[in-house]
Amino acid sequence: MAIDATQPYDETNIFARILRGEIPSKTVYEDEHALAFHDIAPQAPAHILVIPKGAYVSWDDFSARASDAEIAGFVRAVGTVARAAGMVAPGYRLLANTGPDAGQEVPHLHVHIFAGRPLGPMLAR
């Protein structure tokens, strides 16, 4: 089910529950602004999710309401995770779905990092 990214933040979403420690995750990185963990249903050999620790529904919500420190910390976390996983030289893809037309499924901003094989065209034609 796609999420309407203009809706209020839902504190019961799975990523909010992971952040509160109610649901385990295979964490690969954590700092004051972000948490990164392996996707439970990987779409590539390497598939890591990076989420901000704040309550943001989408990239639009985050870019409008997050502090400069949160934005910088989150963006730096994405790069740090990709470098630490050895994804830079072969290449990787970042994906952040926003809203129903993009297929956003969890109402918490998240960036997918995909790597580990040639990923093909960005969108099916």
N, CA and C atoms as a LAMMPS dump frame, in Angstrom:
ITEM: TIMESTEP
0
ITEM: NUMBER OF ATOMS
375
ITEM: BOX BOUNDS ff ff ff
-5.0000000000000000e+02 5.0000000000000000e+02
-5.0000000000000000e+02 5.0000000000000000e+02
-5.0000000000000000e+02 5.0000000000000000e+02
ITEM: ATOMS id mol type element x y z
1 1 1 N 0.839 -1.184 0
2 1 2 C 0 0 0
3 1 3 C 0.878 1.239 0
4 2 1 N 0.656 2.134 -0.923
5 2 2 C 1.436 3.357 -1.005
6 2 3 C 0.937 4.366 0.032
7 3 1 N 1.859 5.157 0.533
8 3 2 C 1.605 6.126 1.6
9 3 3 C 1.435 7.517 1.016
10 4 1 N 0.48 8.271 1.552
11 4 2 C 0.32 9.684 1.203
12 4 3 C 1.324 10.46 2.049
13 5 1 N 2.362 10.986 1.409
14 5 2 C 3.461 11.643 2.114
15 5 3 C 3.072 12.978 2.735
16 6 1 N 1.834 13.418 2.537
17 6 2 C 1.392 14.67 3.153
18 6 3 C 0.671 14.428 4.474
19 7 1 N 0.479 13.161 4.842
20 7 2 C -0.213 12.831 6.082
21 7 3 C 0.691 13.075 7.291
22 8 1 N 0.08 13.252 8.479
23 8 2 C 0.891 13.413 9.697
24 8 3 C 1.725 12.16 9.96
25 9 1 N 2.791 12.333 10.711
26 9 2 C 3.675 11.222 11.051
27 9 3 C 2.931 10.184 11.885
28 10 1 N 3.11 8.911 11.545
29 10 2 C 2.489 7.803 12.254
30 10 3 C 3.531 7.149 13.164
31 11 1 N 3.399 7.352 14.459
32 11 2 C 4.361 6.815 15.436
33 11 3 C 4.366 5.294 15.505
34 12 1 N 3.403 4.628 14.85
35 12 2 C 3.36 3.162 14.893
36 12 3 C 4.021 2.522 13.674
37 13 1 N 4.574 3.333 12.762
38 13 2 C 5.185 2.738 11.574
39 13 3 C 6.394 1.89 11.966
40 14 1 N 6.748 0.963 11.103
41 14 2 C 7.8 -0.01 11.43
42 14 3 C 9.146 0.644 11.722
43 15 1 N 9.488 1.729 11.031
44 15 2 C 10.786 2.362 11.28
45 15 3 C 10.79 3.097 12.616
46 16 1 N 9.671 3.706 12.992
47 16 2 C 9.57 4.321 14.318
48 16 3 C 9.743 3.251 15.398
49 17 1 N 9.166 2.082 15.162
50 17 2 C 9.281 0.985 16.124
51 17 3 C 10.714 0.448 16.189
52 18 1 N 11.404 0.404 15.049
53 18 2 C 12.823 0.003 15.039
54 18 3 C 13.636 1.021 15.833
55 19 1 N 13.394 2.32 15.604
56 19 2 C 14.128 3.362 16.327
57 19 3 C 13.912 3.263 17.839
58 20 1 N 12.728 2.86 18.268
59 20 2 C 12.441 2.719 19.703
60 20 3 C 12.941 1.385 20.27
61 21 1 N 13.493 0.518 19.425
62 21 2 C 14.01 -0.768 19.886
63 21 3 C 12.942 -1.826 20.069
64 22 1 N 11.737 -1.592 19.555
65 22 2 C 10.638 -2.56 19.685
66 22 3 C 10.756 -3.695 18.671
67 23 1 N 11.428 -3.426 17.565
68 23 2 C 11.637 -4.406 16.503
69 23 3 C 13.138 -4.438 16.22
70 24 1 N 13.74 -5.627 16.173
71 24 2 C 15.186 -5.684 15.902
72 24 3 C 15.503 -5.362 14.447
73 25 1 N 16.718 -4.91 14.234
74 25 2 C 17.22 -4.692 12.875
75 25 3 C 18.687 -5.083 12.847
76 26 1 N 19.171 -5.374 11.658
77 26 2 C 20.59 -5.701 11.488
78 26 3 C 21.316 -4.386 11.17
79 27 1 N 21.664 -3.67 12.234
80 27 2 C 22.234 -2.332 12.126
81 27 3 C 23.647 -2.365 11.555
82 28 1 N 23.921 -1.453 10.629
83 28 2 C 25.269 -1.303 10.077
84 28 3 C 25.883 0.048 10.436
85 29 1 N 25.043 0.997 10.876
86 29 2 C 25.542 2.342 11.221
87 29 3 C 24.512 3.042 12.085
88 30 1 N 25.014 3.81 13.048
89 30 2 C 24.126 4.64 13.851
90 30 3 C 24.907 5.816 14.396
91 31 1 N 24.287 6.99 14.351
92 31 2 C 24.822 8.171 15.002
93 31 3 C 23.645 8.976 15.54
94 32 1 N 23.875 10.212 15.945
95 32 2 C 22.796 10.99 16.556
96 32 3 C 21.678 11.351 15.584
97 33 1 N 21.95 11.325 14.275
98 33 2 C 20.955 11.754 13.287
99 33 3 C 20.367 10.636 12.441
100 34 1 N 21.029 9.487 12.361
101 34 2 C 20.6 8.457 11.409
102 34 3 C 20.845 7.053 11.93
103 35 1 N 20.082 6.129 11.353
104 35 2 C 20.247 4.703 11.607
105 35 3 C 20.232 4.014 10.251
106 36 1 N 21.153 3.073 10.051
107 36 2 C 21.203 2.306 8.799
108 36 3 C 21.181 0.826 9.144
109 37 1 N 20.415 0.064 8.341
110 37 2 C 20.272 -1.365 8.601
111 37 3 C 19.94 -2.084 7.3
112 38 1 N 20.19 -3.391 7.29
113 38 2 C 19.898 -4.203 6.113
114 38 3 C 18.393 -4.344 5.925
115 39 1 N 17.945 -4.25 4.667
116 39 2 C 16.535 -4.451 4.343
117 39 3 C 16.184 -5.917 4.563
118 40 1 N 14.991 -6.187 5.114
119 40 2 C 14.602 -7.581 5.371
120 40 3 C 14.161 -8.307 4.102
121 41 1 N 13.908 -7.57 3.033
122 41 2 C 13.531 -8.171 1.747
123 41 3 C 14.392 -7.529 0.66
124 42 1 N 15.692 -7.852 0.629
125 42 2 C 16.605 -7.159 -0.284
126 42 3 C 16.24 -7.303 -1.752
127 43 1 N 16.389 -6.198 -2.472
128 43 2 C 16.107 -6.15 -3.908
129 43 3 C 17.389 -6.17 -4.741
130 44 1 N 18.544 -6.273 -4.079
131 44 2 C 19.859 -6.364 -4.727
132 44 3 C 20.755 -7.118 -3.743
133 45 1 N 21.912 -7.603 -4.204
134 45 2 C 22.801 -8.319 -3.286
135 45 3 C 23.139 -7.517 -2.025
136 46 1 N 23.298 -6.207 -2.179
137 46 2 C 23.466 -5.308 -1.035
138 46 3 C 22.29 -4.34 -1.051
139 47 1 N 21.541 -4.276 0.045
140 47 2 C 20.367 -3.396 0.132
141 47 3 C 20.268 -2.913 1.578
142 48 1 N 20.673 -1.671 1.766
143 48 2 C 20.688 -1.06 3.096
144 48 3 C 19.719 0.11 3.11
145 49 1 N 18.996 0.263 4.208
146 49 2 C 18.103 1.397 4.411
147 49 3 C 18.769 2.373 5.375
148 50 1 N 18.664 3.654 5.079
149 50 2 C 19.151 4.695 5.986
150 50 3 C 17.952 5.574 6.323
151 51 1 N 17.71 5.765 7.616
152 51 2 C 16.573 6.566 8.061
153 51 3 C 17.046 7.655 9.016
154 52 1 N 16.409 8.815 8.97
155 52 2 C 16.721 9.82 9.98
156 52 3 C 16.081 9.413 11.302
157 53 1 N 16.635 9.858 12.401
158 53 2 C 16.07 9.524 13.705
159 53 3 C 14.862 10.384 14.05
160 54 1 N 14.681 11.494 13.35
161 54 2 C 13.523 12.345 13.589
162 54 3 C 12.281 11.805 12.915
163 55 1 N 11.137 12.327 13.334
164 55 2 C 9.827 11.888 12.826
165 55 3 C 9.462 12.642 11.553
166 56 1 N 9.96 12.146 10.42
167 56 2 C 9.71 12.771 9.118
168 56 3 C 9.06 11.758 8.191
169 57 1 N 7.971 12.142 7.553
170 57 2 C 7.224 11.241 6.686
171 57 3 C 7.947 10.998 5.365
172 58 1 N 8.527 12.056 4.797
173 58 2 C 9.068 11.963 3.435
174 58 3 C 10.232 12.929 3.263
175 59 1 N 10.853 12.853 2.085
176 59 2 C 11.936 13.786 1.77
177 59 3 C 11.412 15.219 1.795
178 60 1 N 10.2 15.434 1.301
179 60 2 C 9.612 16.771 1.315
180 60 3 C 9.45 17.278 2.744
181 61 1 N 8.896 16.457 3.607
182 61 2 C 8.701 16.805 5.012
183 61 3 C 10.044 17.103 5.676
184 62 1 N 11.022 16.232 5.453
185 62 2 C 12.36 16.371 6.039
186 62 3 C 13.032 17.659 5.578
187 63 1 N 13.006 17.923 4.281
188 63 2 C 13.693 19.118 3.76
189 63 3 C 13.028 20.404 4.233
190 64 1 N 11.736 20.348 4.559
191 64 2 C 11.023 21.534 5.031
192 64 3 C 11.177 21.764 6.537
193 65 1 N 11.274 20.673 7.322
194 65 2 C 11.217 20.835 8.773
195 65 3 C 12.481 20.483 9.549
196 66 1 N 13.37 19.697 8.979
197 66 2 C 14.559 19.266 9.722
198 66 3 C 15.537 20.426 9.886
199 67 1 N 16.318 20.354 10.946
200 67 2 C 17.362 21.362 11.163
201 67 3 C 18.499 21.139 10.167
202 68 1 N 19.311 22.159 9.999
203 68 2 C 20.476 22.023 9.124
204 68 3 C 21.377 20.877 9.597
205 69 1 N 21.53 20.736 10.913
206 69 2 C 22.374 19.654 11.453
207 69 3 C 21.794 18.284 11.127
208 70 1 N 20.461 18.136 11.22
209 70 2 C 19.83 16.854 10.889
210 70 3 C 20.004 16.535 9.409
211 71 1 N 19.824 17.538 8.545
212 71 2 C 19.964 17.32 7.103
213 71 3 C 21.393 16.929 6.762
214 72 1 N 22.347 17.693 7.262
215 72 2 C 23.756 17.386 6.983
216 72 3 C 24.128 16.018 7.547
217 73 1 N 23.687 15.722 8.756
218 73 2 C 24.016 14.438 9.376
219 73 3 C 23.442 13.265 8.614
220 74 1 N 22.207 13.411 8.143
221 74 2 C 21.568 12.328 7.396
222 74 3 C 22.266 12.098 6.057
223 75 1 N 22.519 13.165 5.324
224 75 2 C 23.187 13.038 4.024
225 75 3 C 24.585 12.444 4.211
226 76 1 N 25.301 12.893 5.22
227 76 2 C 26.635 12.334 5.488
228 76 3 C 26.543 10.859 5.869
229 77 1 N 25.508 10.483 6.611
230 77 2 C 25.34 9.077 7.001
231 77 3 C 25.175 8.191 5.775
232 78 1 N 24.395 8.647 4.79
233 78 2 C 24.208 7.854 3.566
234 78 3 C 25.557 7.608 2.895
235 79 1 N 26.365 8.643 2.747
236 79 2 C 27.686 8.486 2.138
237 79 3 C 28.607 7.603 2.963
238 80 1 N 28.579 7.768 4.264
239 80 2 C 29.421 6.968 5.154
240 80 3 C 29.072 5.487 5.04
241 81 1 N 27.792 5.18 5.003
242 81 2 C 27.342 3.785 4.896
243 81 3 C 27.801 3.183 3.569
244 82 1 N 27.621 3.909 2.473
245 82 2 C 28.041 3.403 1.159
246 82 3 C 29.548 3.164 1.119
247 83 1 N 30.331 4.104 1.66
248 83 2 C 31.789 3.922 1.68
249 83 3 C 32.183 2.724 2.53
250 84 1 N 31.604 2.622 3.726
251 84 2 C 31.959 1.53 4.641
252 84 3 C 31.595 0.162 4.064
253 85 1 N 30.548 0.117 3.247
254 85 2 C 30.118 -1.152 2.634
255 85 3 C 30.889 -1.467 1.352
256 86 1 N 31.825 -0.606 0.954
257 86 2 C 32.623 -0.854 -0.248
258 86 3 C 31.863 -0.672 -1.541
259 87 1 N 30.862 0.175 -1.532
260 87 2 C 30.004 0.349 -2.704
261 87 3 C 30.464 1.425 -3.68
262 88 1 N 31.358 2.286 -3.281
263 88 2 C 31.683 3.459 -4.09
264 88 3 C 32.332 3.096 -5.419
265 89 1 N 33.385 2.276 -5.393
266 89 2 C 34.11 1.968 -6.631
267 89 3 C 33.244 1.24 -7.667
268 90 1 N 32.526 0.181 -7.283
269 90 2 C 31.707 -0.475 -8.309
270 90 3 C 30.452 0.319 -8.654
271 91 1 N 29.978 1.112 -7.709
272 91 2 C 28.791 1.938 -7.931
273 91 3 C 27.598 1.455 -7.137
274 92 1 N 26.704 2.388 -6.869
275 92 2 C 25.499 2.07 -6.109
276 92 3 C 24.38 3.001 -6.534
277 93 1 N 23.17 2.663 -6.136
278 93 2 C 21.991 3.471 -6.443
279 93 3 C 21.327 3.878 -5.145
280 94 1 N 20.889 5.146 -5.099
281 94 2 C 20.083 5.649 -3.989
282 94 3 C 18.659 5.8 -4.472
283 95 1 N 17.692 5.445 -3.621
284 95 2 C 16.285 5.591 -3.964
285 95 3 C 15.527 6.05 -2.73
286 96 1 N 14.739 7.109 -2.884
287 96 2 C 13.843 7.564 -1.819
288 96 3 C 12.482 7.809 -2.45
289 97 1 N 11.526 6.943 -2.177
290 97 2 C 10.172 7.103 -2.705
291 97 3 C 9.401 8.095 -1.831
292 98 1 N 8.64 8.977 -2.475
293 98 2 C 7.828 9.952 -1.753
294 98 3 C 6.415 9.929 -2.311
295 99 1 N 5.475 9.491 -1.49
296 99 2 C 4.071 9.529 -1.864
297 99 3 C 3.591 8.325 -2.638
298 100 1 N 2.276 8.29 -2.896
299 100 2 C 1.651 7.118 -3.516
300 100 3 C 2.102 6.84 -4.949
301 101 1 N 2.308 7.861 -5.765
302 101 2 C 2.728 7.614 -7.149
303 101 3 C 4.12 6.997 -7.219
304 102 1 N 4.951 7.266 -6.222
305 102 2 C 6.299 6.694 -6.186
306 102 3 C 6.333 5.346 -5.476
307 103 1 N 5.236 4.967 -4.828
308 103 2 C 5.183 3.675 -4.149
309 103 3 C 5.768 3.666 -2.752
310 104 1 N 5.786 4.816 -2.067
311 104 2 C 6.286 4.839 -0.69
312 104 3 C 5.413 3.939 0.174
313 105 1 N 6.037 2.977 0.858
314 105 2 C 5.29 2.002 1.652
315 105 3 C 5.354 2.25 3.151
316 106 1 N 6.409 2.88 3.627
317 106 2 C 6.543 3.162 5.061
318 106 3 C 6.543 4.677 5.238
319 107 1 N 5.681 5.211 6.111
320 107 2 C 5.566 6.659 6.261
321 107 3 C 6.641 7.263 7.166
322 108 1 N 7.884 6.913 6.884
323 108 2 C 9.057 7.491 7.549
324 108 3 C 10.103 7.627 6.451
325 109 1 N 10.675 8.821 6.299
326 109 2 C 11.693 9.01 5.265
327 109 3 C 12.739 7.912 5.362
328 110 1 N 13.065 7.337 4.229
329 110 2 C 14.147 6.356 4.172
330 110 3 C 14.775 6.376 2.787
331 111 1 N 16.073 6.135 2.78
332 111 2 C 16.825 6.037 1.537
333 111 3 C 17.306 4.599 1.41
334 112 1 N 17.006 4.001 0.266
335 112 2 C 17.517 2.669 -0.043
336 112 3 C 18.876 2.847 -0.709
337 113 1 N 19.853 2.046 -0.311
338 113 2 C 21.137 1.973 -1.013
339 113 3 C 21.215 0.572 -1.607
340 114 1 N 21.277 0.498 -2.93
341 114 2 C 21.359 -0.774 -3.648
342 114 3 C 22.738 -0.912 -4.278
343 115 1 N 23.309 -2.105 -4.232
344 115 2 C 24.61 -2.352 -4.863
345 115 3 C 24.818 -3.859 -4.977
346 116 1 N 25.957 -4.213 -5.539
347 116 2 C 26.345 -5.616 -5.585
348 116 3 C 26.214 -6.281 -6.935
349 117 1 N 25.641 -5.575 -7.899
350 117 2 C 25.526 -6.083 -9.271
351 117 3 C 25.13 -4.908 -10.158
352 118 1 N 25.297 -5.049 -11.483
353 118 2 C 24.773 -3.995 -12.365
354 118 3 C 23.256 -3.885 -12.163
355 119 1 N 22.773 -2.673 -11.966
356 119 2 C 21.371 -2.464 -11.591
357 119 3 C 20.449 -2.147 -12.743
358 120 1 N 20.991 -1.978 -13.933
359 120 2 C 20.132 -1.743 -15.102
360 120 3 C 19.559 -0.343 -15.128
361 121 1 N 18.574 -0.128 -16.001
362 121 2 C 17.997 1.217 -16.138
363 121 3 C 17.282 1.632 -14.862
364 122 1 N 17.187 2.924 -14.662
365 122 2 C 16.591 3.443 -13.448
366 122 3 C 15.1 3.144 -13.358
367 123 1 N 14.378 3.281 -14.452
368 123 2 C 12.957 2.993 -14.488
369 123 3 C 12.676 1.998 -15.598
370 124 1 N 11.727 1.105 -15.354
371 124 2 C 11.319 0.18 -16.41
372 124 3 C 10.691 0.992 -17.542
373 125 1 N 10.989 0.616 -18.758
374 125 2 C 10.456 1.382 -19.902
375 125 3 C 9.326 0.647 -20.567
